[in-house]
Amino acid sequence: MNTMPSDVESCAPWVPDQGDGTYRNPVIHADYADPDVIRVGKDFYLTASSFNCTPGLPILHSHDLVNWTIINHAVKNLPHPRFDAVQPGCGIWAPAIRHHAGKFWIVFPMPDEGLYVTTAADPRSEWSEAYLLLGGEGLIDPCPFWDDDGQAYIAHAYAGSRAGIRNKLQVRPVSPDLTKVLGEGKIIASIDESLPALEGPKCHKRNGWYYISAPSGGVQTGWQVIFRSRNIYGPYEEKIVLAQRGTPINGPHQGALVNTSGGEWWFIHFQDADCYGRIIHLQPVRWEDDWPHIGVDQDENGVGKPVLSYKKPDVDQTRPVAVPQTSDDFRSGQLGLQWQWHSNHRDSWHSFVGKPPKLRLLPQFVLKSDFSNAGNLLLQKFPAREFVVKTELELPANHENLHAGLIVIGLEYAALDVQRTNGSYKLHLLTTGEPRGEHSVSSETLRLSVVVGNGGACRFGIIADDESFYQIGPELFAKAGRWVGAKFGLYCLSPNVLDISGYADFSYCQVSNTSLFASASESNGSSQFTGDGAQTHSHERQVILNEPACQCLQNENTEVSPSV
């Protein structure tokens, strides 16, 4: 079905809906790892892993599985005090979302603590405080299932790093209200522990068959497996149903089987895209001999091939093109749902001031000038392979210990770091704490930007009054985080000094496509954030915009007026 045009198409960095009744993958070009999707009536809801970032468990909504927006988060902060500090790769792993008995349920794992449950009558409203259903290290990837006879079960996997066992899927009986585990249940599937992981089970029932869908083969190179049985505890038959098979979509696995109100079936899964994280794809499904055939061009064993583009799901409604939110003008007086903090957060870390409102971030102490340990980084996921971020910053005078700016962070980080001293702004390009030159700007406010190009190539700079972009320092490359893609965002910190006076005011954060910029990959002199032998400065060069020219600031102690 064709889709109504919207402003999204002209400015968003990535739009999957092609406007002609087809879509292109990924349908979400952002890091929504381990997605699970359900349909309630004609509405689809998606949740995903959120690890150490808060608020956690994002809830996305769609009418057609192609156009998605963020509508909520199910968890404000992680239910354990250790997450008051940054814990990369820990926190909320692969969740499952279901609708049963008039409620929405999310069961999620925290691999060092156990399996938790939260519920809501309306996914857009407040979710219940999460409670522990089953404690234990290494319990991961739970999925609830309510059978036709009213009995309930939980399927889950094991993290070998915590549990000491791996590559096993277990089904346990639980109370229908998901408050008690009623027994050990049974291991229903296992593979050799030396093989890549078997995990992420999702439970379904169709035509009297019990199905458990599970990824195997590893995050970057894996495939999707379907187990089926006439009994919840097995024995189960096994079939690989989707693999890369010569396409550019590596590791097409871990996700959700879901049907439309009209009876079509689809499969949502992720693809590991390095610094872009685990981006979301949509595959057609047809049933044959009570096995799901996922993708297209099945081989002699029934293994499908993922599609790059395809006809959209046939849903009886016409909706505007939509993508998950990115830009935020802060005029609503509250943070957009696209933002997440780097740890458990406090409401006192930010406020809104003035008319129209600006976002005010208050500084937090960070030890050893290591910004990766700062919980109050306000971050977003990368929304496309190429995009531009712009923001306007104002700092008060005479707060020499105050640092604020624009950051890209994964296992390593780069930040366009700003201080205000003696009436001017001092800018450093920091790479995991290492300064890469110093520049001065005389102005009351400062417009910062990062241009992200193919492969995560990042060019940081400032924007002058005539809209010229002045690049500061060399091109750098973003790196993925621990189980997550790189993120970009805003910050206000007091490194190494217990001085939390002052503030940083941000007027907006605009995210757009790179149509006004030459590809960042065309420029020379690139270096990794902290690679051995990385140059402090690249050769001076001019990087061309359509209008006007984009110039580079390469020399230390360069002073630039924003009106040049």
N, C-alpha and C positions, 0 to 999 in steps of 0.2 A: 504494500500500500504506500502511495506517495505521502510525503510529510509536508506540513505547512512550513514555509520559510520562516526564519527568525534571524535576529541579529547575531546569534551564535555563529552562524556559518561564515560571517565576514571577519570575525576577530578571534575565535577560539583556535588554539594551536593544533587541535586534532578533532575532527568531526567524523564519526563513523557512518552516520546516515547520509547516503548519497543523494537523497531527495528524489530518486526515480524508482523507489520501491526496492532498492538494494542497499546493502550495508557492506562496509569493509572492516576487516579485523585489524587490530583489536577493537572491540566495541567500547572498552575503557582503556585508554592508553595511560594508565596510572597503576601504582603498586597496591592493588587490592588482592593480596596473597591469599591462597587457599579459599576461594570464594564458595559460598553456598547460597542457593536461590530457592525461593518457594513462590508459588502463585496462590493468592487468596482472591477469589472472584476473578476480576480482570486485571488485578494489580500484581506486579512482581516485586519482591523484596530480596535484597542481597545484603549479606554481611561477610566480613573477611577478618583475617588476622590483623591485629594492631600492635602486637609485641609490647614494647615499653612505652609507647606514645599514648597520651591522653588528651581528650576523652577517647575511650577505646570502643571497639566493636562498632564501626561505622554502619549505618543503615542507609542503603540506597534504594530508590524506587524507580520503577519503569512501567510503562504501559505495553511495551513491545519487545523487551529484552535488548534493545539497541540503544535507545535514548534514556540515559540514567541521570538522576540528580541525587545529591545527598540530602536526607531528610532528618537524620538524628544520629546520636550515638547511644548505645545501650549502657555503657559504663562511664561514669565521670572520672573516677580514679581506680587504679588497680587495688584489689582487696588484700593488700599486704603492705606493711609500712616500709619494707625494704625498697619499694619502688618510689619512695621519696627521693632516692638517688637514681641516677641514670643507670639502667641495666640493659645494655645492648643485647638483642637477641633473646631476651627473656620476656616474661609477661604472657600476653594472650596469643596462643597459637591457634591452629585451625578450628573454627567454631562450626556449629550447625544451627540453622534456624528452621523452626517448624511452627505450624499453626494447628492447635488442637484444643478442643473443649472451649472454644471462644477466646483463646488467648494465644499470643505469640510467645514462643519459647526460644531462647538461645542457650545451648549448652556449650561451654568453652573450656579448654584446658589451660592451666598454667603449669608447665612441665615440672617445676620444682615444688608445687603445692598440691595439685590435684585437679579434679573436674568440678566446675561451677555451673550454676543455673541462674538465669535472670528471666523475668517474664514481663509482659505488658499487654493490656487490653487493646491499645492502639500503638503501633510502632513509632508514631510521631510524638507520643507523649512520654512522660517519665517512666523509665523501666525500674523494676524492683531492685532493691539492694541484692547483689549477687550473694548466693550462699553455696557452701561447699557440699556437693553431693557425695563425692568419693575422694578421700585424701590419699596421697601417695606420690612418690617421685616417679617420673617417667610415664605417667598416664597421659596420653595425648589423643587429639582428633576424635572427640566423642560425637556420636549421633544418636538421638533418641528415636524410638519407633514404637508406635501404638498399633497393636494388631486388631483385627476385626472383632476378636473376642474380649477386648478391653485390657488384655495384658500389655505390659510395657517393657521395653528393653533398651539397653544402651550398648552400642557397638563402639569399640575404641581400639587404638593401636598403642604401641610402646616406643618410647625414645630410648635407644640403647645407651646413650650418654648418661641417662639417669637411672633407668630401670635395670640395666644389665642384661636385658633381653631386647630383641628387635625382630622386625619382619613377622610379627604375629598379629592377627586380628582376633579380638575377643568379643563375645556377646554375653551380657549379664542381664538377669532379670531385675527390674526396678519397680517401685510403686508407681501407679499411673500419674500421681502428682509430682513425680521426680524428686521426692524427698528422702527416699531410702533405697539402698541397694539390697536386694532380697536373696542374693546368692552369688557364687563365683561364676556361674554360667560355664562357658566352654570356649576354648580356642577353636575358631571355625576355619581359619586359613593361616598358613605359614609357609615361608620359603626359607632357604638356607640363609643363615645369618651373615654369611660372607658376601651375599648379593646386595645390590642397591635396595633401598628401603621399600617396604610394603607398608602403607600407612593410609591415613585420610579416608576411612570408610564412611559411606553414606548409604542409608537403608531405604528400600522401596519395596512395594508389593504390587504385583500386576498379574491378573489372570491366574491367581493361586500360586504364583512363584514369588519367593523371597529373593530379592536382589541386593547385593552389597557391591557398590561401585568403589573402586580403590585405585590410587596411583601406585605405580611401582617403577623401578629403574633409575631413581634419582631425579633431583629437581631439574637439572639442566638437560637431561637426555632421556627422561622417562617416557612411559606409555600408560594408557588407561586400561584397567582390568575390570571385568564384570564377573562376579561370582553369583550363581543362582542355585536355589534348592527348593524343595517342597516343604522343608522344615526349617524353622528359624535357626536351629542349632546344626543344620547340615544333615548329611554330607553335601558339599557344594561342588558344582562344576565350575570350571574356570575358562575364561576366554579373554584374550587381548582384543580390544575393539578399536583402539585409536593409537597411532604412532606417527612420528615425523614423516617417514617415508619420502624422503627427498625434497620436502618442502622447506621453506625458511622458518617454519614454526617448530622450534625445538621443544622437546618435552611437553607435548600437549596433553596435560593430565591434571588431576586433582580439581574437582569441581562438582557440578550438580546436574542431574537429570531433572528436567521440568517440562510440563506440558502446558499448552495454551487452553483457553476455554473452548476453542474449536477442535481440540484433539491433536494438534501437532505436537511433536516432541523435539526438544532441543537440549544441547549440552553446553554448559558454561564451564570454562576451565582457564587455567593460567598458562602463560609462557614466561620462563625466566629470561629477562632481557637485560641482564647485567645491571648497569647503574640505573636503569629505568625501573627496576624491580620486576615484580611478577604481574604482568599486564594481562588483561582479560579478553578472551576470545569466545565466540559463539559458533557452535557447530550444529548442523541439521542432524536429526536422528530419525531413522525409520526402523520399524520392528519387523523381524523376519524369524519365524519359528521360535517366537518368544525370546529372542535375543535382540538387544538394541544394536543397530548398525550406525555408528557415529561417524560423521564426516562423509566423504564421498569416495568413489572408486575403490571399493573394498577389494582386497586381494583374495586369493583362494582360501585363506584362513579367516576371512571376515574382518580383517584389520583395515580400518578406514584411514583416509588421508584428510588432514585438516584443510579447510577452505580459507582463502585469502579474502574472498568476497562472495556474496550469495544473496538470494532473494530474502527479503525481510520476513519475519513471522507474520502470518495472516491473522491479524487482530482487527476486530470490527470497530476501529476508532482512528481518527486522524488527529495527530498531536504535533505541536511544534518540535523542531529539532532541539535536543537538549544534551548537555554534557555535564559532568560533575563540576561544581563551582570552583573557580580559581580566584578571579579578581575580587577585591574587597575595598569599597570606598569608606567603610567604617561609619557610614551615616545612619545606620540602623541603631547605633549605640550598643551593639553586641558583636562578638566575633562571628564571622561566617563559619559554617559547619566544615569548611575545608581545612581549618586550622587545627593543629595538634601540638601540644607541648611535648618536650623531650623526656618527661618523667611524670610522676604524679604532680599535680599542680595546685596552686592556691589562687583563689579569685583575686587576692590582693596584688598579684603580679602585674595586673593591668587595670586600666580604667579608660574612660572616654571623656574628653574635655573639649570645650569650645562649641561654637556653632558656625558651620557644620562640625560635627564631632570629629576629633582626631583620636587615634589610638595612642594612649600613653603607656609605655612600658617602664616599669620601675626596676632599677638595677638589683641584681643578685650577685653575691660573692661567688667567685670561681677560683679554685686553687691552681697555682702554677700556670696561669694564663692558658689553661687547656679548655677551650670552648666546648669540646666534645663531652665534658663532664657537667656542663651547665644544663640543669633541668628546665630553665625558663627560656630556652630557644623556642620561638613560635614558628612552626614549620608547616610546609605543604609538600605533597608528593609531586614529583615531576609529572606534568600533564601531557607530554608529547616528546618526540625525539628532538624537536627544535622549538624553542619558544623564547620570549623576552619577558623579563621581570623589571618593573620600574617602581620606585617608591620615592616619596619625599620625606626628608628627615629634618627635624630641628632639635638642637640640644641647647640647654641653658649655658650661659657663660660661667667661667670660673669653677668648673667641676672637673679638675684635671684627671681624676681617677675614673671618670665615667667613659665607658666605651659603648658604642652602638653601631649598628650597620646591617649589612646584607650578607647572608651566609649560604653556602652550599655545603652539605655535610653528608658523609657516609662513614666508612671506616676512617677516613681522613676528611679534613675540611679545608675550605678556602673561604675567607671573609674579607669583604671590603670594610675595613674597620675605621671608625671615625671618632675623633676626640675634638673638643673645642677649647682652644687656648688662645688667650690674647686677641680675642675677637675674630679669629679665623679657624677654619676647620683643618685639622691634620688628618690625612688619610694614609693608611697603610694597607697593602694587600698582604694579608696573613695567610700562611699555609701551615696548618696544624701548629700554630704558635710562632712560626718563623716569619718575621717581617720581610717583605719583598719591595723595599723602596718606600719613600715618603713623599707626599705631595700636599700642597696647601691650597685652600680655596677661600676667598673672601666673599662671604654671603651670609644672610640671616638663615636661609634654609639651603638644603643640599638635596639634589635629586640623584639617586643612585640607581644603577641598572646592572643586570647581568644578562648577557646574551648566551643562550645555551644552544649549541649546534649538535650535529650528528655525532654520535659516539660519546656524548656528554662533554664536548668541548665547551669550556666556559670562558667568556671574556667579561671581566668586571670593568666598570667605568662610571663616569658621571655624565649627566645630561645638562647641557648649557641652555640658556634662555632661548637661543635660536634653534633648539632641538638637536644640535650637534651632539654626538656621542663621543666622548673622549675616553679611550681605553687606558686603564691603569695596569701596568705590568704585563706579563706574558699570558698567553692562552694556557689554561689549565684544564685538566680532565677530571670530572667527577668520578667518584668510586662508590660502588654499592656499600651498604652497611651490613650489619650482621643479620642475615635473612631478609633484609629489606633493601629497596632501592635508595638512591640518594634523594635528599630533600633540599629544598631551599626555604629561606625564611628570614625573619627579623629577630633582633636581639638587643638587649641592654644589660651590660655587665659591669662589675667592678672587679677586675682581675687582681688577685693577690693582696688587695687592700680591703679591710673591713670598713668600707665607706659606701653606704647604700643611699647616699643623698643624690639628688638630681633625678632626671628622668629623660626619656627619649620620646618625642612626639612624631608619629608617622601619619601623614595626611591620607595615604591610600596605598594599596598594593595592586598594581595593574599587571595582569598576565595576558600576553597576546601572542599571535603568531609572528614569524620572523619575516614577513613580506617586505618590511622596510629595511631589512639588514641583508648584507651579503652573508653567505654561509660562513659560520665561524670556522668551518673546516678548511676554508680556502686560505686562511692566514698562516703565516710562518712562525717559527720560533716557539712552538708549543712545548710545555713541560708538564710532568705530573705534579700533583700537589706536593709530594715530598719524595720524589724519586731521586736516586743517587745521581749526582752530577747535574741536577736541574739548574738551569741558569737563573740568576736573580732577575735579569732583564732580557727580554728578547730584542732582536734588532729593531730599531725604530722603523716604522712603516705606516702607511696610510691604509686603513681598511675602509672600503667604500660603502656608503649607504646609497640608496636611490637619490635622496636629497636630505640634507647636504652631506658633506664629507664627514667621515668618522676618523678622528685622529687619535693617536696613542700618546700617553704620557709615560715616558720610559726613564727619565733621569730623576735621581733623588733631589729632594728639596725644590721641586718645580712648583711655582705658584701660578694658579690659573684663575681667571675671573670667569664665572659662569655665563657671562654675557658676551664672551668672545665669539 
